[in-house]
């Protein structure tokens, strides 16, 4: 652990209503059960209608047309949705704690913009045409921008406001570059149009293998940061008094968020609102303790992402809507509701 059992966690346990303390573990089990049901639905339901018998045959025998549809398409995109959802949910929760802004998301610090700019550059100027090539450039772009935001935000002296301002400025500049290149280069526009809206339908075994180590490492680091981030949410002075190392915690939190969001964006494209909505909603019934927010976000974010993907396959049959479009349509009204609710509670 990065700090020794901070007193604020004992205070949280003591001050949390007994009903909330009792329902947290039960709620997490229910969330896992819901995730399992959504995973089954993601494998069983698609743009192409198959019976449950055909899905079962394709999943476990993996031969012929059914095997190609179920294993090569649905199973791979379901696994990518799981990994991407975990990464986006955890990175959003970590960034909200780091910036002390419950409406923050991975796009706030320019990570999505860095990945998009790197992919556009690779397509237009380096001739990269394959998804496996996009992954590494997108991840590199996210990592470079994450480091740049950390440097411009003051490095070890970084504050939530400085990090947010640096991320906003870099995001605006990079998205301007992306739009300019795509307008001037029709080929880049054609190749980027599905990646930029966010999609799971390009999932392959190779993509999963490429992003899995990064998401696993980012997940473990995020969970390990729950205690020091809990201390930091109480303010810098209180966190120091509780023994938290502010510079180290912020640096590791930035690293975890960059690795997670960079890997998810590289594989799926810049999917919006998942990292914003889920941690914010989770906080309303778990309370402010990140030891519960992070596990809940890691379970419920894939529920949202996979559920949106299934919905996109059903509403536009025999075609499908990209998952990034569905999350944006769902996320816009929810974001407005959250902002209005937060404003009302502050009045």
N, C-alpha and C positions, 0 to 999 in steps of 0.2 A: 504494500500500500504506500501511497505517496505521502500521506500524513497519518498520524496515529489517532484513530477514533475521535474526530473532532467533537467538541461538546455540543455544537449546534445540531448534530444528528441525534444525540441523546435528547436534546430539547425538542426536536421535531417528533421523536417517538413518544415523548411524554405529553406534548401539547396536541398532537393529532387526535381528532375525535376517535373514541373506541370503535365506532362503526366503520370508520375509514381504515383503521389499522387491521380490522378483521376482514374487510372485504378486499383489500389489496391482493393477497395471495389467491383468493378465490377468483377475483376478476382476471388475474393473469392466466389462470387455468382456462377460464372461459375464452379468453382471447386466443389462446393456443388452439382450442377446439374450433373456433371460428376460422382461424388460419388454415387448419387442416381441411375444413369444408371448402374453403375457397380454392385451395390447391387442387382438390378433387374436381371442382367445377371447372378450373382452368384447363385441366387435362381432358375432361369429358365434353366440354362445350367449345365449339369453334365455328368459324365461318362456314366450314363444310360440315353438314349434319351427319353424325355417325351414331349408331345405337351403342348402348352400354356394352353389349357383347362385342361389337367391332372394336370399341376402345380397349376393352380388356384383351382381346386377341392381339391388337397392335402393340399394346404396352408390354405384354409378357412374352410374346413370340417374336415380335419385332421383325416380321418378314412380310414382304409384299406391300401393297398400297397402304393398308392400315398401319403397318409398322412405320412407313415413311411419314405418314401424317401425324401419328401420335407421338412417336419417339423423336423423329428428327425435327418436328415443328412444335407440337404442343408441350412435350416434356421439357425440351430445351428452353422454350420461352417462359415456362412456368418456373424453372430453376433460376433463370436470369431475373425474373420478376421478384423471386424470393431474395436473391442477393442484392438486387438494386433497391428493393424496398427497405431492407435492413440498413443499407448504407445511407440512403436518403433520410430515413427517420432518425438514425443516430447522429448523423452530421447536423441535421436541423436542431436536435435537442442540445447538442454540444455548443453550437453557435449561439443559440438563444441564451444559454447559461453564460457563455463567454462574453457576449455583448450586453448581457442583462436586459435583453429586449425580447419579450415573448412573441413578437411578430417578426422576428428575424428568420431568414431561411438561407440555405447554402448559396443562393445567388447574391446575397447581400455583400459578401466579401470577394466577389468577382471570380469565383471558382468556375462557375458555368461559362462565363464569358471567356475565360482563359482557355478552356477546353474547346469552345467553338472557334475561337481565333486560330488555335493551333491546327484544327482540322481543315479549316478553310485554306490556311497557308500550305498545308501538306498537299491538298488537292490541286490548288491553283499553280503553285510554284515548284512543287517537288514531284508531281505526277503520281501521287499515291491514289490508288483506286480501290483497294480492298478494305473490308471492314477491319481485318486484323491489323492493317496499317493505321487506320483511324484510331484504334484503341490506344496505341502507344503514344501517338502525337497528342491525342486528347488528354491523356493522363499527364504527359509532360507539360502541356499548356496549363493545366490546373495546378500542378506543383509549382511552376514558375510564378504564376500569379499569386498563389498562396504565400510564397516566400516574399514576393514584392510587397504585398499588402502588409505582411508582418514587419518588413523593414520600414516602409513608409509610415506605419502606425506607431513607430517608436521602438521596435524590437522589444527588449526587456522592459522598457518603460511604457509599453503600449497600454492604452486605455480602451474601453469599449467604444467610446465616441471616436477616437482616432482610427481605430480599425474599421468602423462602419464608414467613415468619411473616405478613407483610402480605398476601400472596396467599391464604394459608389462611384468615385471618380474613375477608377480603372475600368469598371464595368461599362460606363458610358463610352469611354474611349475605344474599348475593344469591340463593343457591339457596333459602333460607328464604322470601324475597320471592316468588320464582317459584312455589314450591309453594303459598303462600297465595293468590296471585292465581288460579292455575289451579283450586284447589279451590272458590273462591267464584264463579268465572265459567265456566260450562259451555261457552260459546261459545269462550272463549280456549282451554280444554282441547281442544276438538274441532279447532281450527285448529293448535294447537301440537303435537299428539300425534305427527305424522310428522316434523316438523322436529326435535323434541327428541331423538329416537332416532338421528338421523343418516341421511341418504338421498341417493342420487344420482339417483333417478328423477324429480326435478323440474327437471333440468337443461334449460336453454334457451340459445339463442344469445345472448340478452340477458344472462343470468346470467354466461356465459363472458366476454363483453365487459366486464362490470362488474368482475369480480374479476381478470382477467388483468393489468392494469397494476400492481395492488398486489402480486400474487404475483411478477411479474417483478422489481419493484423490491426486494422483500424477499429474493428469491433472490440477486440481485447483491450486496446489502449483506451477507448472511450469508456468502457466499463470500469477500468482501473482509475479513471479520472473522476468518478462520481463524487467521491468524498472531498477532494480539494476544490472541485467546482461548486459543491454545496457551500463550502466556506466562502468562496468568492462572491456568491450571489448575495451575501450579507454586506458587501462593501469591502474595499481594500483594507481599511484600518482594522475592521473586525477579523478579516481573513488573516492578516498578519498576526494579530493577537492570538488567533487559534493555531498558529504554526504553519499556515499554508505558505508555500513559496510561489509568489505571484508570477514572477517572470517565467519560471519553469513550467508552471501550470498552464499559463497562456500559450507558451510555445508548444507544449505537447497537445493542447486542445486544438490549436491551429493545425498542427501536423495531422491529428486524427481526423479532423473535419475535411482537410484537403485530400487526404488519402481516400477517405470514404466517398466523398462527393466526386472526386476526380475519377475514381474507378467506375462509379455508377454512371456518370456522364459519358465517360469513354465508351461504355458498352451499350447504353440505352439512348444517349442523347440528353440534352438539357431538359429533363422533366421537371415541371414547376409544381409548386404548392404542396407536394407530399411532405417535404421536410419542414414546411411551415405549419400545415394544418394538424398533422398527427401529434407532434409534441405539445402543441398548444391545447388541443382537446384533451389529451392525456393528463395534462397538468391540472385540469379542472376537477378530476376525481381522484388523482393520486396525491395531490398536494405538491409542494415545491421540492420534495426530496428526489434528487436525481438517481438515487439507488433504485427507485421505482419507475421514474419517468423513462430512463434509458431502456430497461427491459420491455416495458409496455410499448415504447416507440418502435423497438426492434421487431416486435410481433405484429403490431397493428399497421405499420407502414406497408408491409407486403400485402396485408389484407386490402388496403386501399388500392395499391398499384395493380395487383392481380384482379381485383374486382372491376376496376376501370378497364382493364384489358379485356376481360370477358364481356363486359357491356359493349365495348367497341366492336367486338366480333359479332355480337348478336344484332345490334340495331341497324347495321348496314349490310347484312347478308345479301348476296354472296360475297360482297367486298367487306372491308372492315375499316373502322376508324382507328387511327394511331392512338396509343394510350396517352401520349402527351396532350392530344386534343381533348380527350375525355376528362383528364385531370384538370385541365385549364377551365373547361366548361363547368365542372363541379366546383373547382377551387375558387373561381371568381366570386360567386355569391357567398360562399362560406367565408372568404377573406373579408368581404364587406361587412358581414354579420359580426365577425370577430372584432373588427376595428370599431364598429358602432357600439358593440357590447363593452369593449374596453373603455371607450370614451364615456359611456354612460356610468360605468362604475367609478370613474375618476371624478365625476361631477358631484 
